[in-house]
Amino acid sequence: MNARERVLTALNHKEPDRVPFDLGGTNVTGIQAKAYRRLRQYLGLPEMELVMIDMDQQLARVDDDVMQLLGCDARGVSPEPSSIYKLEVKETADKRYCFYHDEYGIGWRMPTDGGLYYDMFDHPLSGEITDASLEQYRMPDPKDPQRYVGLREKALKIIEKDACALVIGNMSAGIFEMYTWTRGFKDCFTDWAGNPPLARKILNKFVDLQLGYWESMFDCLKGIPIDVVKVGDDLGWQNGMLISPASYRKQLKPLHKIMFDFIHSKSDAKIFIHSCGSIRPVIADLIDVGVDILNPVQVSAVGMDSAELKRQYGKDVCFWGGGVDTQNAFDDRYTPAEVRADVRKRLEDFMPGGGFIFSTVHNIQGNVPPENIIAMWETMREFGRYV
C-alpha cells in the first residue's frame, strides 16, 4: 500500500496498513522554522536554507528528505504570491518589532528579540465604515495567473512520482476569519450582534473571493485527481464558540454551504476544514454542509475529548490531527515519556475503523524539542499499525 492509497483508505473510513502520517502537507499541519532547524540537526540531515511557506506563522517548508525519512503520506500544493503584491518586512522606529502588511492590508508584527511568529496589529476595515468605504476596499485578485504558475507540475509530481495524497491549499483564511482580521475583533463582534447586514456584506466579499479562487484552481488542475481541499474558519476558543451556534446557523452556515457545494460540484475531493477550539456544538452542522475532514481536533478544548468525538462523529467525518495534545503533552515542559503516553491514548481513541490521519494539534511550535517530535513519531509508527 503506497502513501496515497493509505490516506484514501483512511478517508473512506476503512483501516489501511497503518495510520497515515502528515507533517507539512498543509499550513496547519506543519512546523515552525526554529523547531524544524533543530529537527534536521537531530536527524543528522544536512543544513539547508529554510523556505518559509507561511510568513505570519513562521512555518518552514518540510523538505523531501525529511518527508521521506519520516514516511509522510500527504503533500500539499498552495497558490503562489500575487504578481502585484510584494511583501516588505520593515522595522519599527524603536527596533522592538519587525512588521509587514499583507495583500489584504492587514498589519502583522513580530518581536525582534525572541519572536516566534507574527501577530496582527492593524486591520484595514476597522472603525466606522460605510457602504462607500467598503466598496473602495480592494480585494486581491483570486484569478491572477501568477498564483497558479507551476502548480500543475507540482501536483502531478505528488501523484505520479511521490505517490502521496494530494492536498490543495487555499489562498486565504476562511471567510469568517478574514472578516475578523480585516474588520478587527472588537468591531467584527459588534457588527455580528448589532449590525448583521454589514457583517454579511463583508462576508459575501470573501465568499466571492473564495469562489473565484477555487474556480481558477480547479481549472489549473483539470484532469488531475485531487484528494483533499483545505479550507478553514476558526469558530472556537479554549472554552467555547466564538459565536453562538444559533448565529452560526443563521449567518454563516448558509455561506459555508454555498462554498462547499461549489467545491463538491467541481471535484471529488474531500473537504478538510481547519477550525480551532471548542467547536463540538457545530460539528453536525459542518457535516451537514459537506465537510468530510476535521482539523486540528483540539483535544484540550472544552467538549473536544478524543474518545467522545470518535464515538459521536466517527462514522460521518474523518479526523486529521489530534495525534498529540500540543497544549498539555508536547512542548519543552514535557518529557518524551509523557509525549508517548498521550500519543498512545489518541491512537486508541481515533484509530478504530479508519477515518484518522495522524498529525499534531495544529503546527509544531518553535519550543518543541526534537526529542519530543521523534518520541511522537516513533510511538505513532509502533502503535499505529492495523496489521
C-alpha positions in Angstrom: 0.0 0.0 0.0 1.5 3.3 -1.1 1.1 6.6 0.8 -1.8 7.8 -1.4 -3.7 4.5 -1.1 -3.1 4.6 2.7 -4.7 8.1 3.0 -7.6 7.4 0.7 -8.4 4.1 2.6 -8.5 6.1 5.9 -10.6 8.8 4.4 -13.1 6.2 3.2 -13.5 5.1 6.8 -11.6 1.9 6.3 -8.4 0.6 8.0 -5.2 0.8 6.0 -2.0 -1.0 6.9 -1.1 1.8 9.3 -2.3 5.2 10.4 -1.4 7.8 7.7 1.0 10.5 8.8 1.1 14.1 7.8 3.8 16.7 8.6 4.0 19.7 6.3 1.2 18.7 3.9 -0.7 21.9 4.9 0.0 25.2 6.7 -1.9 23.9 9.7 0.0 20.6 10.0 3.5 22.0 9.7 6.4 23.0 11.8 7.8 26.4 13.0 11.1 27.2 11.5 13.2 27.1 14.7 11.8 23.7 15.6 12.4 22.5 12.1 16.0 23.5 12.0 16.6 21.6 15.3 14.8 18.6 14.0 17.0 18.4 10.9 20.1 18.6 13.1 18.8 15.9 15.4 18.1 13.6 12.4 21.6 14.1 11.1 20.4 15.8 7.9 22.5 18.5 6.2 21.8 22.1 6.9 19.6 23.7 4.3 18.3 27.2 3.6 14.8 27.3 5.1 12.0 28.3 2.9 9.0 30.0 4.6 5.6 28.7 3.4 3.7 30.9 5.9 5.1 34.2 6.9 2.9 35.0 9.9 3.2 31.6 11.4 6.9 31.3 10.5 6.4 27.9 9.1 9.2 26.2 7.3 8.7 24.0 4.2 9.3 20.4 5.1 11.8 19.2 2.6 11.7 16.0 0.6 14.4 14.3 2.7 12.5 14.8 5.9 9.2 13.7 4.4 10.8 10.5 3.0 12.7 9.7 6.2 9.5 10.1 8.3 7.2 8.5 5.8 4.8 11.4 5.3 1.7 10.3 3.4 0.3 13.7 2.2 1.8 16.6 0.3 0.3 19.9 -0.5 0.1 22.4 -3.3 -0.8 26.0 -2.5 -1.1 29.1 -4.7 1.9 31.4 -5.3 2.0 35.1 -4.3 0.2 37.6 -6.4 2.1 39.3 -9.3 1.1 42.7 -7.9 2.0 42.3 -4.3 5.5 42.4 -2.8 6.0 41.5 0.9 8.2 44.1 2.5 9.3 43.5 6.1 10.2 46.7 7.9 11.3 47.5 11.5 9.6 49.9 13.9 11.5 53.1 14.9 12.2 51.7 18.4 13.5 48.4 16.9 11.2 46.4 19.0 9.2 44.8 16.1 9.6 43.8 12.5 6.4 44.2 10.6 4.7 44.0 7.2 1.2 44.4 5.6 -0.2 41.6 3.6 -2.1 41.9 0.3 -5.4 42.4 2.3 -3.9 45.4 4.1 -3.7 43.5 7.4 -0.6 44.5 9.5 1.5 41.8 11.2 4.4 42.3 13.6 6.8 40.1 15.5 9.2 41.0 18.4 12.7 41.3 17.1 14.0 39.8 20.3 13.0 36.1 20.5 9.8 36.4 18.4 8.4 33.1 17.1 5.6 34.4 14.8 3.8 37.5 13.6 0.6 38.7 15.2 -2.0 41.1 13.9 -1.8 44.8 14.9 -3.6 46.7 12.0 -7.0 46.0 10.5 -7.9 47.8 7.2 -11.6 47.9 7.8 -11.6 48.8 11.5 -13.7 51.7 12.9 -16.6 53.4 11.3 -17.2 52.3 7.8 -19.9 53.0 5.2 -21.1 51.2 2.1 -19.0 53.5 0.0 -15.8 52.9 2.0 -16.5 49.2 1.9 -16.8 49.4 -1.9 -13.5 51.2 -2.0 -11.7 48.4 -0.2 -9.9 46.4 -2.9 -9.7 42.7 -2.6 -6.8 40.7 -4.0 -7.5 39.2 -7.4 -8.1 35.4 -7.0 -7.7 34.9 -10.7 -4.3 36.4 -11.0 -2.4 33.9 -13.3 0.8 34.3 -11.3 -0.9 32.4 -8.4 -1.1 29.2 -10.5 2.3 29.2 -12.1 3.9 25.7 -11.7 1.1 24.3 -9.6 0.0 21.7 -12.2 3.6 20.3 -12.4 3.9 20.2 -8.6 0.5 18.4 -8.3 1.5 15.8 -10.9 4.8 15.1 -9.1 2.9 14.4 -5.9 0.5 12.0 -7.6 2.8 10.3 -10.0 6.3 10.3 -8.5 5.8 10.7 -4.8 2.6 8.6 -4.8 1.2 10.7 -1.9 -2.2 12.1 -1.2 -2.6 15.5 -3.0 -3.9 18.3 -0.7 -4.8 21.6 -2.3 -4.3 24.7 0.0 -6.3 27.9 0.0 -5.3 31.5 -0.9 -6.5 32.9 2.4 -8.0 32.0 5.8 -11.7 31.3 5.9 -14.5 33.9 5.3 -15.3 34.4 9.0 -11.6 34.6 9.9 -10.9 37.1 7.1 -13.9 39.2 8.3 -12.4 39.3 11.8 -8.9 40.0 10.6 -9.9 42.9 8.2 -12.5 44.4 10.4 -10.7 43.9 13.7 -12.1 41.7 16.5 -13.8 44.4 18.5 -15.6 45.8 15.5 -16.5 42.5 13.9 -18.2 41.1 17.0 -20.0 44.4 17.5 -21.3 44.1 13.9 -22.1 40.4 14.4 -24.5 41.3 17.2 -25.6 44.8 16.3 -25.3 45.2 12.6 -25.7 41.9 10.8 -26.3 43.4 7.4 -22.8 45.0 7.5 -21.3 41.7 8.6 -23.0 39.9 5.7 -21.7 42.4 3.2 -18.1 41.8 4.3 -18.6 38.0 4.5 -20.0 38.0 1.0 -16.9 39.7 -0.4 -14.8 36.9 0.9 -17.3 34.3 -0.4 -16.8 35.8 -3.9 -13.1 35.7 -3.4 -13.2 32.0 -2.4 -15.4 31.0 -5.3 -13.1 32.8 -7.8 -10.1 31.2 -6.3 -11.5 27.6 -6.4 -12.8 28.0 -9.9 -9.3 29.1 -11.1 -7.5 26.4 -9.1 -9.8 23.6 -10.4 -9.2 24.9 -14.0 -5.5 24.9 -13.4 -5.6 21.3 -12.1 -8.2 20.0 -14.5 -7.8 16.2 -15.1 -5.6 15.7 -12.0 -7.2 13.6 -9.2 -7.4 16.0 -6.2 -7.7 14.1 -3.0 -8.3 16.8 -0.4 -9.0 20.5 -0.5 -8.2 22.6 2.6 -10.5 25.3 3.8 -10.6 27.0 7.3 -12.7 29.1 9.6 -11.8 29.3 13.3 -15.0 29.1 15.2 -13.9 28.2 18.7 -11.7 29.2 21.5 -10.5 27.2 24.5 -13.8 27.1 26.4 -16.5 27.5 23.8 -17.6 29.0 20.5 -16.5 32.5 19.3 -20.1 32.9 18.1 -23.2 31.2 19.3 -24.3 28.0 17.5 -27.6 29.7 16.7 -25.9 32.7 15.0 -23.5 30.3 13.1 -26.6 28.5 11.7 -28.3 31.7 10.8 -25.5 33.9 9.4 -22.5 31.7 8.5 -23.7 28.2 7.7 -25.6 29.2 4.5 -22.4 30.8 3.2 -20.3 27.7 4.0 -22.9 25.6 2.2 -22.6 27.8 -1.0 -18.8 27.4 -0.9 -18.7 23.7 -0.1 -21.4 22.9 -2.6 -19.3 24.6 -5.3 -16.2 22.7 -4.4 -18.0 19.4 -4.4 -19.6 20.3 -7.8 -16.1 20.8 -9.3 -14.2 17.9 -7.7 -14.5 14.5 -5.9 -12.0 15.8 -3.3 -12.8 15.6 0.4 -13.3 18.9 2.1 -10.8 19.4 5.0 -11.8 22.2 7.4 -9.4 23.7 9.9 -11.3 25.1 12.9 -9.6 25.6 16.2 -11.0 25.4 19.7 -14.2 24.1 21.2 -16.4 23.6 18.1 -18.4 20.5 19.1 -21.7 22.3 19.1 -21.5 22.8 15.3 -19.7 19.7 14.1 -23.0 18.2 13.0 -23.7 21.4 11.1 -20.3 21.3 9.4 -21.0 17.7 8.3 -24.4 18.8 7.1 -22.9 21.4 4.7 -20.4 18.9 3.2 -17.3 18.8 5.5 -15.5 15.5 5.3 -12.5 16.1 7.5 -12.0 18.0 10.8 -8.7 19.6 11.8 -6.8 20.4 14.1 -9.1 18.4 16.5 -8.1 20.5 19.6 -8.5 17.7 22.2 -7.6 20.1 25.1 -10.5 22.4 24.4 -13.9 22.1 26.2 -16.0 19.3 24.8 -13.4 18.0 22.5 -12.5 14.7 24.2 -11.0 12.4 21.5 -12.9 9.3 22.5 -16.2 11.1 22.6 -15.6 12.8 19.3 -14.8 9.5 17.6 -17.8 7.8 19.2 -20.3 10.5 18.2 -19.0 11.6 14.8 -16.5 9.0 13.6 -18.9 7.4 11.1 -19.6 10.8 9.4 -16.3 12.7 9.5 -12.6 12.0 9.4 -10.1 13.4 12.0 -6.9 14.9 10.5 -5.0 16.0 13.6 -5.5 15.3 17.3 -2.5 13.0 17.3 -0.8 14.6 20.3 -2.1 17.3 22.7 0.1 20.2 21.8 -1.0 22.2 24.8 -0.6 19.6 27.5 1.9 16.9 26.3 4.3 18.1 23.7 6.4 21.2 24.2 9.6 21.7 26.2 7.7 21.4 29.5 7.1 17.7 28.8 9.3 14.6 28.6 9.4 12.1 25.7 7.7 9.6 28.0 4.7 12.0 28.5 4.5 12.5 24.8 4.4 8.8 24.2 1.6 8.3 26.7 -0.5 11.0 25.1 0.1 9.7 21.6 -1.0 6.1 22.6 -4.2 7.5 24.0 -5.0 9.4 20.8 -4.3 6.3 18.7 -6.5 4.2 20.9 -9.3 6.7 20.6 -9.1 7.7 16.9 -7.8 4.6 15.1 -10.7 2.0 15.1 -12.4 1.8 11.8 -10.1 4.2 9.9 -11.1 7.8 9.4 -7.9 9.1 11.1 -4.8 10.8 9.7 -2.2 11.4 12.3 -0.9 14.9 12.7 -0.3 17.2 15.7 -3.0 19.5 17.1 -2.1 22.4 14.8 1.5 23.2 13.8 4.5 22.1 15.8 5.6 25.2 17.7 9.1 26.7 18.0 9.7 25.5 21.5 9.1 21.8 20.8 12.4 19.8 21.2 13.3 17.3 18.5 13.3 14.5 21.2 9.6 15.1 21.7 8.9 15.1 18.0 10.7 11.8 17.4 9.0 10.3 20.5 5.7 11.2 18.9 6.7 9.7 15.6 8.1 6.5 17.0 5.0 5.9 19.1 2.8 6.5 16.1 4.7 4.1 14.0 4.9 1.4 16.7 1.3 1.5 17.9 -0.4 2.9 14.8 -0.4 -0.3 12.8 -3.6 -2.1 11.9 -2.0 -5.3 10.6 
